[in-house]
Amino acid sequence: MHADQLSVSHTMVGMCSRTAPQALRDDLRCDDLEWHRGHAWAFEQAIGLVWYYADSNPAMSRLGRRTLERIQRSPL
């Protein structure tokens, strides 16, 4: 690990992923419609990453797949 990297445990990541959506909604003061629209936008962007970069940039394509997985697990 480099000096400028942050060490984050899997437990911390799991806690953040479970609490972040509601905390983010509270911080942004968005209603249900805005939250659903954000989910749709993230979904659309991730789908584009998956197919567009499948051959030319596999890492970016994987980012799209991970985003889709997170969207599926995220509460609406």
C-alpha positions in Angstrom: 0.0 0.0 0.0 1.2 3.5 -0.9 1.3 6.4 1.6 -1.5 8.2 -0.3 -3.9 5.2 -0.2 -6.6 4.8 2.4 -7.1 1.4 4.1 -10.7 0.4 4.2 -12.0 -2.8 5.7 -14.7 -5.0 4.0 -16.8 -4.4 7.1 -16.6 -0.6 6.7 -17.5 -0.9 3.0 -20.5 -3.0 3.8 -21.7 -0.6 6.5 -21.3 2.4 4.1 -23.1 0.7 1.3 -26.1 -0.1 3.6 -26.3 3.4 5.1 -25.2 5.6 2.3 -28.4 5.6 0.2 -30.6 7.0 3.0 -27.9 9.3 4.2 -27.4 10.6 0.7 -31.1 11.1 0.2 -31.3 13.0 3.5 -28.3 15.2 2.5 -29.7 15.9 -1.0 -33.2 16.4 0.3 -34.6 14.6 -2.7 -38.1 13.1 -2.9 -38.9 9.6 -4.2 -39.4 10.7 -7.8 -35.9 12.3 -7.8 -34.3 9.3 -6.2 -36.0 6.9 -8.8 -34.8 9.2 -11.6 -31.3 9.1 -10.3 -31.5 5.3 -10.3 -32.7 5.3 -13.9 -29.9 7.6 -14.9 -27.2 5.5 -13.2 -28.7 2.4 -14.8 -28.6 4.0 -18.3 -25.0 5.1 -17.9 -23.9 1.7 -16.5 -25.5 -0.2 -19.4 -23.7 2.0 -21.8 -20.3 1.3 -20.1 -20.9 -2.4 -20.2 -21.5 -2.8 -24.0 -19.6 0.2 -25.4 -16.3 -0.6 -23.6 -16.6 -4.5 -23.7 -13.6 -4.8 -26.1 -11.8 -1.5 -26.0 -11.7 -0.9 -22.2 -12.6 -4.0 -20.2 -11.9 -2.2 -16.9 -14.5 0.4 -17.7 -16.9 -2.3 -18.8 -16.4 -4.0 -15.4 -17.2 -0.7 -13.7 -20.5 -0.7 -15.5 -21.2 -4.2 -14.4 -20.4 -3.4 -10.7 -22.6 -0.3 -10.9 -25.5 -2.4 -12.2 -25.0 -4.9 -9.3 -25.0 -2.1 -6.8 -28.1 -0.6 -8.4 -29.9 -3.9 -8.1 -29.0 -4.2 -4.4 -29.8 -0.6 -3.6 -33.2 0.1 -2.0 -35.6 2.3 -4.0 
